[in-house]
Amino acid sequence: MKIYYHCEMCGIDIAVLDVEHVDEVKLGFNCLTSDERKDIIEVDDLRNTMHVKSLCDDCAERLGLNREESRIH
């Protein structure tokens, strides 16, 4: 399955993963509620693809979401 990550704000393509099996824990999907899954993840079984809304680094920075500062030390 190909997993496409797109920025929810600016629409750019962030990354594409090609996986044999979707491991929800490794991808962090297990932390999402069912409503969040509906909003963020779109699966196309016919094309064997998944589209995931995310934020690119530039948009995350514009929103003040700095990964380094948000990590727990």
Backbone as CSV, one residue per row, in Angstrom:
resi,resn,N_x,N_y,N_z,CA_x,CA_y,CA_z,C_x,C_y,C_z
1,MET,0.842,-1.175,0.000,0.000,0.000,0.000,0.891,1.244,0.000
2,LYS,0.481,2.204,-0.777,1.176,3.494,-0.762,0.419,4.430,0.164
3,ILE,1.181,5.113,1.011,0.618,6.075,1.940,1.149,7.449,1.554
4,TYR,0.234,8.340,1.191,0.590,9.687,0.767,0.281,10.660,1.904
5,TYR,1.269,11.459,2.277,1.097,12.498,3.285,1.026,13.845,2.580
6,HIS,-0.030,14.596,2.878,-0.244,15.912,2.280,-0.407,16.935,3.395
7,CYS,0.079,18.138,3.162,-0.096,19.210,4.135,-1.534,19.715,4.064
8,GLU,-2.173,19.729,5.211,-3.563,20.164,5.300,-3.713,21.656,5.022
9,MET,-2.681,22.447,5.325,-2.788,23.900,5.148,-2.438,24.362,3.737
10,CYS,-1.270,23.976,3.260,-0.815,24.508,1.963,-0.998,23.519,0.809
11,GLY,-1.276,22.248,1.134,-1.578,21.272,0.097,-0.395,20.575,-0.547
12,ILE,0.838,20.895,-0.139,1.981,20.249,-0.782,2.067,18.777,-0.371
13,ASP,2.707,17.999,-1.214,2.980,16.602,-0.893,4.177,16.557,0.037
14,ILE,4.011,15.894,1.172,5.072,15.827,2.170,5.932,14.591,1.971
15,ALA,5.282,13.441,1.818,6.029,12.183,1.691,5.126,11.094,1.141
16,VAL,5.768,10.051,0.642,5.069,8.852,0.196,5.787,7.655,0.795
17,LEU,5.025,6.800,1.448,5.575,5.555,1.986,4.983,4.402,1.209
18,ASP,5.783,3.389,0.956,5.309,2.175,0.308,5.502,1.045,1.302
19,VAL,4.405,0.530,1.853,4.480,-0.488,2.892,3.675,-1.716,2.491
20,GLU,4.121,-2.871,2.962,3.367,-4.098,2.717,2.176,-4.194,3.650
21,HIS,2.378,-3.724,4.895,1.341,-3.799,5.921,1.305,-2.479,6.671
22,VAL,0.116,-1.935,6.901,-0.029,-0.690,7.648,0.054,-1.014,9.136
23,ASP,1.130,-0.576,9.765,1.323,-0.770,11.196,0.878,0.514,11.896
24,GLU,-0.324,0.477,12.454,-0.916,1.676,13.041,-0.100,2.235,14.192
25,VAL,0.570,1.385,14.946,1.380,1.854,16.071,2.602,2.606,15.553
26,LYS,3.312,2.030,14.582,4.500,2.699,14.032,4.150,4.020,13.362
27,LEU,2.980,4.080,12.744,2.568,5.297,12.046,1.878,6.291,12.972
28,GLY,1.585,5.873,14.203,0.964,6.764,15.176,-0.546,6.879,15.043
29,PHE,-1.156,6.079,14.185,-2.597,6.155,13.979,-3.379,5.620,15.175
30,ASN,-2.761,4.800,15.988,-3.436,4.220,17.147,-3.802,5.278,18.186
31,CYS,-3.186,6.445,18.117,-3.454,7.535,19.068,-4.645,8.385,18.655
32,LEU,-5.181,8.135,17.471,-6.285,8.949,16.951,-7.639,8.396,17.382
33,THR,-8.568,9.295,17.634,-9.949,8.878,17.886,-10.586,8.511,16.549
34,SER,-11.748,7.908,16.593,-12.424,7.540,15.349,-12.785,8.779,14.534
35,ASP,-13.162,9.865,15.201,-13.464,11.110,14.481,-12.215,11.699,13.838
36,GLU,-11.095,11.666,14.553,-9.837,12.163,13.986,-9.429,11.326,12.774
37,ARG,-9.593,10.028,12.864,-9.279,9.151,11.724,-10.088,9.549,10.501
38,LYS,-11.388,9.794,10.707,-12.256,10.191,9.588,-11.800,11.500,8.957
39,ASP,-11.329,12.429,9.802,-10.886,13.737,9.319,-9.516,13.697,8.650
40,ILE,-8.650,12.797,9.108,-7.245,12.814,8.699,-6.898,11.768,7.644
41,ILE,-7.519,10.602,7.705,-7.116,9.465,6.864,-8.216,9.111,5.871
42,GLU,-7.809,8.943,4.621,-8.723,8.493,3.578,-8.096,7.278,2.903
43,VAL,-8.819,6.163,2.898,-8.308,4.927,2.313,-9.056,4.655,1.011
44,ASP,-8.289,4.322,-0.029,-8.854,3.934,-1.321,-8.473,2.481,-1.555
45,ASP,-9.379,1.573,-1.230,-9.097,0.141,-1.356,-8.884,-0.286,-2.806
46,LEU,-9.575,0.347,-3.735,-9.428,-0.011,-5.143,-8.028,0.286,-5.669
47,ARG,-7.450,1.381,-5.210,-6.106,1.769,-5.648,-5.025,1.335,-4.655
48,ASN,-5.457,0.729,-3.533,-4.533,0.289,-2.490,-3.659,1.448,-2.015
49,THR,-4.335,2.584,-1.737,-3.633,3.771,-1.273,-4.309,4.348,-0.031
50,MET,-3.544,5.149,0.675,-4.045,5.871,1.836,-3.528,7.297,1.725
51,HIS,-4.397,8.250,2.014,-4.013,9.662,2.004,-4.175,10.189,3.420
52,VAL,-3.118,10.808,3.935,-3.097,11.285,5.310,-2.848,12.792,5.307
53,LYS,-3.739,13.515,5.987,-3.555,14.964,6.152,-2.591,15.183,7.310
54,SER,-1.622,16.048,7.086,-0.632,16.361,8.112,-0.265,17.833,7.960
55,LEU,0.835,18.233,8.554,1.361,19.585,8.377,2.807,19.494,7.924
56,CYS,3.165,20.273,6.918,4.562,20.341,6.509,5.327,21.157,7.556
57,ASP,6.628,21.080,7.523,7.455,21.802,8.491,7.220,23.307,8.440
58,ASP,7.083,23.857,7.232,6.879,25.309,7.103,5.563,25.754,7.743
59,CYS,4.496,25.023,7.503,3.198,25.389,8.078,3.190,25.160,9.587
60,ALA,3.838,24.102,10.042,3.936,23.862,11.487,4.676,25.015,12.162
61,GLU,5.718,25.502,11.500,6.486,26.629,12.049,5.637,27.902,12.066
62,ARG,4.874,28.127,10.995,3.998,29.301,10.937,2.967,29.291,12.062
63,LEU,2.554,28.102,12.444,1.575,27.965,13.527,2.228,27.975,14.905
64,GLY,3.552,28.051,14.928,4.265,28.064,16.202,4.432,26.690,16.814
65,LEU,4.342,25.675,15.993,4.502,24.301,16.468,5.934,23.849,16.206
66,ASN,6.822,24.142,17.124,8.209,23.786,16.984,8.426,22.418,17.620
67,ARG,8.856,21.461,16.836,9.035,20.086,17.325,10.044,19.998,18.471
68,GLU,11.122,20.724,18.383,12.154,20.655,19.413,11.648,21.163,20.756
69,GLU,10.905,22.253,20.728,10.402,22.840,21.966,9.292,22.026,22.582
70,SER,8.546,21.257,21.756,7.403,20.518,22.276,7.782,19.144,22.822
71,ARG,9.025,18.723,22.650,9.455,17.438,23.167,9.636,17.499,24.681
72,ILE,9.262,16.412,25.316,9.450,16.319,26.762,10.855,15.849,27.026
73,HIS,11.555,16.550,27.885,12.946,16.198,28.195,13.019,15.402,29.471
